[in-house]
């Protein structure tokens, strides 16, 4: 592996930027449309999205990279991607499917919708697995739903009214996917108060993990005890608050190591570690290897995949 050449390809940040003249806050398109619009060379690079994206594969197989993981997809596969994730399309095969793109704020209905209702929608989206495989009947139902939404985006009507229509349809789509994904999950429903507290913790982690590495930092902010925070985090996500926080920091470290040329020292600094040695110890504990070994292994593996060896 020592003979591997480093990959200098940068990760392209991508904002929600629909086609010129498109005024809606949610865009739906066939994969063939995106390929024609951007070209395979453009789509073959890694990108960090700043919006939510749902990918529905309908024809042929493909391999989609999401945060270092190669996901094998076949007809009926659903991919659910979130802001901040790094991914790349497989353009080596002519697979077909649908893409649904929308900003995070599009989830929230306008007006006097209850806070709990808003949190439920966000929770359902966050609880969806990155990859979900639909059965034939479910594929047909989802195809009908997405096709209907796609036709509605082309209606000659007031954009505000259409946004409301699409928002309601998106909620229904997420509800359906959530029911499908939890069909075999018989856990008791989460207490609304705990769901709200978990959401506050997750939001706080997402905005502060670069500086705050202790659970006590978050309990001081949120006003919970460490014991109650870990209990509710385990109830909702299946892991303790400490594990949840560590996994989030480790994921960001892996993104930096695999997708930038920043030194390990600079990465440690960006992630709020006072000493690079502390970062290295943390990373070894979470990833099972040193940061440099992780980067070397990832780049060698990617070079081999690109060369077809």
C-alpha positions in Angstrom: 0.0 0.0 0.0 3.0 2.3 0.5 3.3 2.7 -3.2 -0.1 4.2 -3.7 -0.3 7.6 -5.2 -2.4 10.2 -3.4 -5.6 11.3 -4.9 -5.9 15.0 -5.3 -9.5 15.1 -6.4 -11.4 17.6 -4.3 -14.9 17.3 -3.0 -17.3 19.6 -4.7 -19.9 21.4 -2.4 -23.3 21.3 -4.1 -26.2 23.6 -3.2 -29.8 23.2 -4.1 -29.7 25.0 -7.4 -32.5 23.8 -9.8 -32.6 24.6 -13.5 -33.0 28.2 -14.6 -36.5 29.4 -14.3 -37.6 26.6 -11.9 -39.2 28.4 -8.9 -40.2 25.5 -6.7 -38.4 24.4 -3.5 -38.4 20.8 -4.4 -37.1 19.3 -7.6 -37.8 15.9 -9.1 -36.1 14.5 -12.1 -35.3 11.2 -13.8 -31.6 10.3 -13.6 -31.4 10.6 -17.4 -32.3 14.3 -17.1 -29.4 14.9 -14.6 -26.9 13.0 -16.8 -28.0 15.1 -19.8 -27.8 18.3 -17.8 -24.4 17.7 -16.1 -22.6 15.0 -18.0 -20.9 11.9 -16.7 -17.5 13.6 -16.1 -19.2 16.0 -13.7 -21.3 13.4 -11.9 -18.3 11.0 -11.5 -16.7 13.2 -8.9 -17.4 13.2 -5.2 -19.7 16.0 -3.9 -20.8 17.2 -0.5 -24.5 18.0 -0.7 -26.2 20.9 1.2 -29.7 19.5 0.8 -31.7 16.3 1.2 -31.8 13.9 -1.7 -33.8 10.7 -2.2 -32.6 8.4 -5.0 -34.9 5.7 -6.3 -33.3 3.1 -8.7 -35.9 1.6 -11.1 -33.7 -0.1 -13.8 -30.4 -1.8 -13.8 -27.8 -2.1 -11.0 -25.4 0.5 -9.8 -22.9 1.2 -7.0 -23.4 4.4 -5.1 -20.7 5.8 -2.7 -22.1 7.4 0.5 -19.6 8.6 3.1 -16.9 6.1 2.1 -19.3 3.1 1.8 -20.0 1.5 -1.5 -23.7 0.6 -1.7 -24.8 -2.0 -4.2 -28.1 -0.9 -5.6 -30.7 -2.8 -7.7 -34.2 -1.9 -8.9 -36.3 -1.0 -5.9 -33.4 0.5 -4.0 -34.0 3.7 -2.1 -31.1 5.9 -1.0 -31.7 8.7 1.5 -29.0 11.3 1.7 -28.7 14.3 4.0 -26.9 17.7 4.1 -23.2 17.3 4.8 -22.9 13.8 3.4 -20.4 13.0 0.7 -21.5 10.8 -2.2 -20.8 10.1 -5.9 -23.0 8.6 -8.6 -22.1 5.5 -10.5 -21.9 6.5 -14.2 -20.2 3.3 -15.4 -23.7 1.8 -16.1 -26.8 3.3 -17.6 -29.1 2.8 -14.6 -32.4 4.6 -14.4 -34.3 6.1 -11.5 -35.7 9.2 -9.9 -34.1 11.9 -7.8 -35.9 14.1 -5.3 -34.0 17.1 -4.0 -35.2 19.6 -1.3 -33.7 21.9 1.3 -34.1 21.0 5.0 -36.5 23.9 5.6 -38.9 22.6 3.0 -39.9 19.9 5.5 -41.6 22.4 7.7 -45.1 23.4 6.9 -46.1 27.0 7.1 -48.9 28.3 9.4 -49.9 27.0 12.7 -48.8 23.4 12.4 -47.8 22.0 15.8 -44.2 21.7 16.8 -44.7 18.0 17.5 -46.0 17.5 14.0 -42.9 19.2 12.6 -40.6 17.1 14.8 -42.3 13.9 13.7 -41.6 14.6 10.1 -37.9 15.4 10.8 -37.6 12.3 13.0 -39.1 10.1 10.3 -36.6 11.4 7.7 -33.7 11.0 10.1 -34.7 7.5 11.1 -34.8 6.2 7.5 -31.8 4.0 6.7 -29.4 5.2 4.1 -30.4 2.3 1.9 -33.8 0.6 1.7 -35.0 -2.1 -0.6 -38.6 -2.1 -1.7 -40.7 -5.1 -2.7 -42.5 -5.1 -6.1 -45.8 -3.7 -4.7 -44.0 -1.0 -2.8 -42.0 -0.1 -5.9 -45.2 0.4 -7.9 -46.7 2.5 -5.2 -43.7 4.7 -4.9 -43.4 5.0 -8.7 -47.0 6.3 -8.9 -46.4 8.7 -6.1 -43.2 10.2 -7.5 -44.6 10.3 -11.0 -47.6 12.2 -9.8 -45.3 14.7 -7.9 -43.1 15.1 -11.1 -46.2 16.0 -13.2 -47.4 18.4 -10.6 -44.0 20.3 -10.7 -44.8 21.1 -14.3 -48.3 22.5 -13.7 -48.9 26.1 -14.8 -50.0 27.4 -11.4 -49.0 29.7 -8.6 -45.6 28.6 -7.2 -46.7 29.1 -3.6 -49.7 26.8 -4.1 -47.5 24.2 -5.9 -45.0 24.3 -3.1 -47.7 23.6 -0.5 -49.0 20.7 -2.7 -45.5 19.2 -3.1 -44.8 19.7 0.6 -47.8 17.7 1.5 -46.9 15.0 -1.0 -43.4 14.9 0.3 -44.7 14.3 3.8 -46.9 11.5 2.6 -43.9 10.0 0.8 -41.7 10.1 3.9 -44.6 8.7 5.9 -44.8 5.7 3.5 -41.0 5.1 3.5 -41.0 5.3 7.3 -43.8 2.7 7.6 -42.0 0.5 5.1 -38.6 0.8 6.9 -40.2 0.2 10.3 -42.5 -2.7 9.2 -40.5 -5.2 11.2 -39.7 -2.9 14.1 -42.0 -3.6 17.0 -40.4 -1.2 19.5 -43.0 0.9 21.4 -43.5 4.3 20.1 -41.2 7.0 21.5 -42.6 9.4 24.1 -43.1 12.8 22.3 -41.2 14.6 25.1 -38.2 12.3 24.7 -38.3 12.8 20.9 -38.2 16.5 21.4 -35.3 16.3 23.8 -33.4 14.0 21.5 -34.0 16.3 18.6 -32.5 19.2 20.6 -29.5 17.1 21.5 -28.9 16.0 17.9 -29.2 19.6 16.7 -26.8 20.8 19.4 -24.2 18.1 18.4 -24.5 18.9 14.8 -23.7 22.6 15.5 -21.1 22.2 18.2 -19.2 18.8 17.8 -16.2 20.7 16.4 -15.6 22.3 19.8 -17.6 20.2 22.4 -16.4 16.6 22.9 -18.0 15.9 26.3 -21.6 14.9 27.0 -21.5 17.3 29.9 -21.1 20.2 27.5 -24.5 19.4 26.0 -26.2 18.6 29.3 -25.2 22.1 30.5 -26.7 23.6 27.4 -29.9 21.6 27.4 -30.5 21.3 31.1 -30.6 17.5 31.2 -28.7 15.1 33.4 -26.1 12.9 31.7 -28.0 9.9 32.8 -31.4 11.0 31.4 -29.7 12.3 28.1 -28.0 8.9 27.6 -31.3 7.1 28.4 -33.3 9.0 25.9 -30.6 8.9 23.2 -30.4 5.2 23.5 -34.2 5.0 23.3 -34.4 6.9 20.0 -31.1 6.0 18.3 -30.0 2.8 20.0 -26.7 4.2 21.4 -25.6 6.2 24.4 -25.1 10.0 24.2 -21.3 9.5 24.5 -21.3 7.0 21.6 -23.6 9.2 19.5 -21.2 12.2 19.9 -18.1 10.1 19.3 -19.5 8.6 16.1 -20.3 12.1 14.8 -16.8 13.4 15.4 -15.2 10.2 13.9 -17.4 10.5 10.8 -16.2 14.1 10.2 -12.6 13.0 10.7 -13.0 10.3 8.1 -14.5 12.7 5.7 -11.5 15.1 6.1 -9.0 12.2 5.8 -10.5 10.7 2.7 -11.6 13.7 0.8 -9.1 16.5 1.6 -5.3 16.9 1.7 -5.4 18.5 5.1 -2.7 17.3 7.4 -3.6 15.2 10.5 -2.6 18.2 12.6 -4.9 20.5 10.8 -7.8 18.1 11.0 -7.3 17.7 14.7 -7.4 21.5 15.0 -10.6 21.7 12.9 -12.2 19.1 15.1 -11.3 21.0 18.3 -8.5 18.8 19.7 -5.9 20.6 21.7 -3.2 18.1 20.8 -2.8 16.0 17.7 -1.9 13.1 19.9 -5.3 13.3 21.6 -7.0 13.2 18.2 -4.9 10.2 17.1 -5.8 8.3 20.3 -9.5 9.2 19.8 -9.4 8.1 16.1 -7.7 4.8 16.9 -10.3 4.0 19.5 -13.2 4.8 17.1 -11.8 3.5 13.8 -9.3 0.8 14.9 -6.4 2.4 13.1 -4.4 5.6 13.1 -5.6 8.6 10.9 -2.6 8.2 8.6 -3.3 4.5 8.2 -6.9 5.2 7.5 -6.1 7.7 4.8 -3.4 5.5 3.2 -5.8 2.5 3.1 -8.7 4.5 1.7 -6.6 6.1 -1.0 -5.1 2.8 -2.1 -8.4 1.1 -2.2 -9.9 4.0 -4.2 -7.0 3.9 -6.7 -7.5 0.2 -7.1 -11.2 0.7 -7.8 -10.5 3.4 -10.3 -7.9 1.3 -12.1 -10.2 -1.7 -12.2 -7.6 -3.9 -10.4 
